[in-house]
Amino acid sequence: MRFHGAYPVGDWAGTKKVELKDNRQENRYRMVDVVHPQQERQVQGKGSPKAIAIISFYQPTFVFELSSLKPLSDEEWKTITGLLKRALRKGLGGKTSTGYGLCFIPQDDYPLWVDLKGVGVSPLLRSDEPEFRPSLFKATLKGHVSRLLAGVCGDETVVKNKINRLFGYTTEPGILQLYWENKQNFPKYDTHGEENTPIYENRGILKLDAPHQELIFIQKVLEFTYVMAGLGKSWRRVWHKDFMPSYKTRAIGCHWDWLDSSFDRTAIKNIADLRAFLTQLHADMMAYVKVNANSASYLSWKEAWCPQRLSVYSQVVSQSQAVCLFHDSKFKTTPAIGGRTSNDDRPTSFSFVWHRMLPLPDDRYLEIVTVFHADRTPWKRQGEDQLEPFIKAVKSALGEDSHTWGNEPKL
């Protein structure tokens, strides 16, 4: 630890003894964590599962001892103390963007903030303890920026350069700064379902900073994230505990509410509002990469956000009309819908369908189903194409007038 200029005291490694399935006990250390990079698999439809070990500090105590060969005045020591504090604001170790290794908030003021409340499936530490990981905000925004830009720019180098500039790369930090501040007494943890799936409930403020033009762009991405999708594990599905209470096996999905923000969020109350929002968003993305509608192209990524590759369906409802489709025996064993085949016990890939219940006033919702249909191979189940039956089922559930945005597939 000497390269940090300090030495840790106490149980800085986060030691915990856990019992394994074969009844053996093993020491696990919170400072050793495992990350699972998923952007290529989720957004581009490429790559394979990975697990990478990293070192991170969770609430450690470090002692910094400074000395000088010559006497220094109190003013000089105050200056040195100030420099040390400024250096520490960026954090120590890995995962500082998730709140690890920080002794105080990195900035005093953030020009962009959103007050959020959410529930969902909780990740587990290596000690099998649930943890709400603020890294989900950065990962989610990075993923959606990738989707949105890939939908208006066919040059992969340009898209990746934009992403790296915003979020950083191995050689340099990004210009976007994020900080998640939990509200008092949050997060809360529990389990749900027959399998006792670990779940979280959280409320807090997501704070962001970047150059002005980039903040305007990120504001639009934040709105897209809230309107069309979710955050964290299982974000492609609605929170079954609320929207399909009859399902008791395990916790599925997530649900987030936008409580307040530093800006006025686009008002979306019906199909027409959502259509206008998505149309304007697509135009804003083209402006961001400096292309016009006539010259715009797109990448052939799994979830590139362009009208040629997807269809959005929506309807104002008081309770979910489409959630049962994801539990249909044929649909749930179609890779594009359920992420698995009839021979799999659990999902082995990511679904090509998003499902969102966007909160509206008076206990109503805009139910939104997004279907990515450019690659027809995952839509086959035992040789039969399930895209047409699924689209028909969605329209039957949400109404024949539910098509909202994007090109409907040729069936």
N, C-alpha and C positions, 0 to 999 in steps of 0.2 A: 504493500500500500504506500510505500515511501514516495512513489512518483506523484502522489496527490499532495505531497508537502505536509502530510499529517499522519497521525496514527489513530486507528479506531479503538474504542474501548467498549466493554460490554459484549453482548451477543450480537455483534455487527453482522454476522453471517446468517442470522435468522434460522438457527438450528432447530429442527423439529423431528421427533421420532415418529414414524408412521408404520402402521401395520399393513403388510402386503396381503394379497389374496391367498397366498400359500401359508399364511400365519407367521411368516418371518417378519422381523422388525428391521427397519432401515432408517438411518439418519438422512434427512433431506435438508438442503440449505436454501433459504429464500434468495440469497444473493446469486444463486445459479438458477437461471430461468430458461425456458425453451420457447422460442418463437417459431411460428409456422407461416412463412411467406406465402400468400395466397393470391396476390394480385394477378399474376399471369394466368392462373387457373380460373379465377372468377371473371376477369374482364376479357382476356384474350382467348381463353379456352385452350391454353397451352400448358405444358409443364406437368410435373408430378408432385405429390406431397413431399414436403421437406420439414425437418425439425433441426433447428440451429440453437446451440447453447450460447447464452450470453451472460455477462456479469452485470448485476445492477445492485444498487444500495437502497434498501427500504428502511427509512427512519433510523439510520445509524447515528452514533455519537462520534465525532471526530475531534481530536485535540490538535490545534495548530500552535506550535511554539516558535516564536520569532526572536531573534537576537541580533545584536549589532556589535561589530568590533570597536566602533567608536560611540561615545555617548550621543544620544539623540534627544531632542526636546520633546515635550508632550505634544506639541503641534505636529512634529514630524511623525510621531507614532500614530496620531489621529489620521494623518494622511495615508499612512501605510495600512491602517485598519480599514479605511474607506476603500482603498484599492483591493484589499483582500475580499471584502464583502461584494464589491462589483464583480470580481472574478468568480465568486461562488454563486452568483445569481443564475449562471448558466447551468449549474448543477454538476454533480460528479458521477462518473460511471455511465453505464448505458441506460436507456429508457428514460432519459430526463424529460422527454416530451410527454411522458405519461405521468409525470409528477414524482418519479423516483429521483433520489439523490439531490433533492432541493431542500434548502433550509428556510427559504422564504419565496414569495411570489416573484417571478423573474422581472416583472415590470410593475410600475405603479399604476399606469393607466393603459387601457386597451380601447381603441376607438370603435371596435365592433364586438358586440356581445349578444348572447341569446340565453334566456332563462328556460331550461328544459326539464321535463319530468318524464321518466321512462321506466318500463319494466321489461324484463327479458331473461333469456337463459344465460347463466353466469359461467364464465371460464373458470377453470380450476388451476390452482398452483400445483407444484410437484408434491406438495404435502396433502393434496386433495381438498384443500380449503377453497371456498369460492372467493373470487376477487373481481371487483369492477375495475376494468382497465381503461383509463382515459385514452390510451393509445388508439382505441376504437374510433375516436373522432378524427384523428389524423389519417388513419388508414381508410376510413369511409370517404372522407373528402378527397383523398388522393385517388381512390378508386373511381369516384364519380367524375372528377376532372378528367381522368383517362377516358372514361366512357364518352363524355360529352365532346371532348376534342377529337377523339377518334371518329366521331360521327360527322365532322365537318372538314377534316383534313386527312388526305390520303398519304401524307409524308410522315412516316413513323418517327423519323429523326426529329422533325419539328415538334411533334406531339411530346416525345420523351424529353426534349430540351425544355419545353414549357413546364412539364411536370417536375423535372429536376430543379429548375430555378425556383419554383414555389416551395417544394417540400424537401429539397436537399438531396444530396447524393453522397457517395462514399468519400468524395474529395472535398466537399464544401457543404455548409449548412444552407437550408432554404431561407427565402426571404419572408415566408409566412411563419408567424409565431402564434402558437396555440397554448392555452392554459385552461384546464378544467378545475373549477373550484366547487367542491361538494358543499351543499347546504348542511347546516347542523343536523346531526343524527342520521345522516345519509352517508353511504348506501346502507340499505337493510337487506339481509339475506334470509332465504327460506328454501324449502324444497316443495316440489309439486308433482302430483301424479303417482301412479303405482311404482314407477321406477325412481321416485324421489330425486327428480332432476333438480340440481341447484339453480336457484333463480335469484335475481336481484330486483330491488326497487330503488331508484335513485332520483335525486333532484339536485340541480346545480346550475352554474353559469359557465358557458363556454365563451372564453375570451380570445379575441384574435387581433393581430396587428400585421400590417404589411404596407408597402407603398400605396398611395391613394387609389390608383387605377386597379391594382390587384385586389384591393379590398372590395371594390365595386363588383369585380368578377366573382370573388369568393362569396359575397352576399348572395349572388344568384345561385351559386352551387349549393349553399346552405339551404335556400328555399327549395331547390330541386330535391335535395336529400330528404327534407322533412315531408314534402308533398308526395313524393313517389315511392319512398322506400322506408328504411329504418336504420338502426344503428346496432352494431354488435353481432353476436352469434345469432343465427337463424333469422336474419333481418329480411329475407325474402318472403317471410310468412307473417300473417297477423297473429296477435297474441291469443292463442286458443283458449286460454283460461277465461277470457272475456267473450270471445266471439264464437267459440264452439265449446261451451262448458260441458257438453255431454262426452267430450273426448277426455279420457282419464289416464291414458297410458303414460304419457310424459309431457313435459312442458315443451311447447313449440312456439316459435315466433318472438315478436317483441311489439311494443306499442309506445310511441312517444308523443308528448304534448308540448306545443310551443306556447309558453306562458307569457313571455314578454321579450322585448329585444330593443336594441339601440336604434332600430329603423322600423318603418312600417312594412310589414310583410304583405306581399301581394294577396289580395282578397280572392279566395277561390271558394265558391259556394255551390257550383253546379258544373255540368258538363261543358257548357260554353266557356266558363271562366277557365277551366283546366285546359281546354283547347287553345285559348288565347295565350295562356301562360306558356305552354310548351312551344307554340309557334314563335313567340317572342324570344324565348330562351334559345331556341335553335339559331335565330338571327343574331342574338348576342354572342353566341359561341363563334359564329363565322366572323363577326367583327373583331373578336379577340385575337383570332389567328390571321386576321387581315385577308380574308377571301370573300368574294361575293357569291351570290346564289348560283350564278351561271358557271362559275369555275370551281365550286365546292366539290370535294370528293370525300371519300371515307375509307377507313381501314376495314379489313374483313375480320375484325375481332368479334368474338362471341357476343359481347354486349355493347358494341359501338352504337351510340345513340343517334341514329339517323332514320328517317321515316321509311326508307326502303327495306330496312332490316327488322322492323318491329311494328306491333299494333298495340294501341292502348284502348282499353274499354273501361267505362265508368258509369256509375248511376248513384243518385242520392237514395240512401236507404236508412232504416232505423236499426237494422241488424244485418249481419252478413248473409248475402244470398249465394255467394260463390265458394265459401270455405269448404263446404262438403265435397266439392269437386276434387280437392286435393287428397281426399281419402277414398275416392272411387277405386275399386280394385284394379281396373285397367290403367287409369291415369297415374296412380301412385307408383306403378311399376313400369312406367314409361320414363326413360332417362331424362328427357327434356322437361318433364313435369315433376316427378318424384325424386330424380337424381339416382335412380336405381332400376335394375331389371327385376323380373320375377324370380330370379335366382339369388338375389341379394337380400340379406336380412336388414341391412341399414343402407342409407344413401352412400354411394361411392363417388358421386360427382355433384356439381352444382346445377340446380334447376335453371331452366331458360324462362321461367315465369316468376314475376314479382306480384305480390298481393298486398295491398295497403288499405287500411280503413282510416281515411283522413277525417279528423274530427271537425264537425260543423256545429253551429249553434243549435239549441233545443234538442240535445241528445240524438242528433242525426250524424250521418257520415257520408262522405263521398267514397264509395267503394271503387277501388281502382285495380284492374288486372292488366299487367304489361306482359306481352308475349313476344319473345325473340324467335323469329321463324326463318332466318336466312339459311341456317344449316339444318337441312331436313333429316339428316341421319339420326340424331338423338330422339327424333319424334317417332321413330319406328319401335314398335313393340311386337316381338315375335314375327317380324316381317311386315306388319301392318302399320300404316301411317296413322298416328293418333292426332295429328294437328287439326284436321277437319272436324273430327268428333269433339275435340276439346274446344275449338272456337265456337262451334254450334252450342255446346253446353254453357259456355260463358255468356253467349247472347241470350240463351234461354233463361239464364239466371238473372242477368242484368237488364235485359230488354233488347229488342232488335235495333233500337236506336242508340245503343250504348257505345258504338265505335266512336272514339274521341280524337285520336291522332295517329299518324303513321299510315303506312300502306297495308291494307289487308292482304294476306297471302293468297296466291292463286291455288285454289283447292281442286 
